[in-house]
Amino acid sequence: MNETGLFVFLDQLSQIGIEHRLAYGANLIAVEIAVPGERWHVEFHDDGSVGFERFVSATVAENIDSREVLDALLNRYAEE
């Protein structure tokens, strides 16, 4: 598992002040995040891949394979 990526991501959340919760499964660690009007579910898999889903108004709005999109969302909240 890419623990370094997970730790960097958790540090980013802490620095921005976004509250989060960790969950784990057999092959992944999930970070669950709630921000106004949205929920994010970020999975760090044991093969090094990262999955990201963004839920808006209780429906799946996006299933994103790009870390850049997740970084853009983090930056949006860091600026507020």
N, C-alpha and C positions, 0 to 999 in steps of 0.2 A: 504494500500500500504506500502511496505517496504521502507520508506523514508530514513532510515539510510543507507541501501545498496546503494540507489541512490546517497546520499550525499557523501559517501565514494568513490564511483566510480567517481563522478565528481571531487572530490579532487585529486584522482589518475591522472586523465587526466590533470588537471591543473599543478600538480607537474611535470609531465613528459613533459608538453608543447604541448600536442596534442589538437588542436583546435576542437571544437565540437559545435553542435547546438541542442537545445531542441525543441521537438514538443510534443503535447499531444492529446489524444483522450479521449473518454468517460471513459475508464477503464485502461488507461496506460499513462506513460510518456516515450517518446522515445528519445534516444540520438543518433544523427547522426554524424558520424565521417568519415573524409576523411584523409587517409594517403597515401603516394606514392604507386600507383598501386592498391589500395584497398579502399573500403568503408565498414564501419561497421554500423550496425543498431542494437541497443540494446534497448529492451523494458522492462520496469519495470511495471508489471501488478499490479492491485489493490489487487489481491489474494496473493501477495508476490513472485510470480514466475518471472523469468527473461528469456526473449527470446533473442537470439543472431543470427544474420545472417552476413555473411562475403561475400562481392561481389568482385570478381576479374575480371578485363577486361569486365565489364558490364554484367557478368553472375553470377548466384548464384554458388559459389564454395562450400560452406558449410552451413548447418543449424545445429547449435551446441546447445546442451542442457546442456553443462557443463561450469560452471563458471571457472573451472581450465584452459580451453583452452583460454578463454578470458583473464585471468590473465597472461598466458604465452605470449600472444600477447602484452599486456601492458608492460610486463617485457622486451620484445625484443626491444621496442621503448625506454624504460627507459635507456637501456644500450647504446644506440647509442649517 
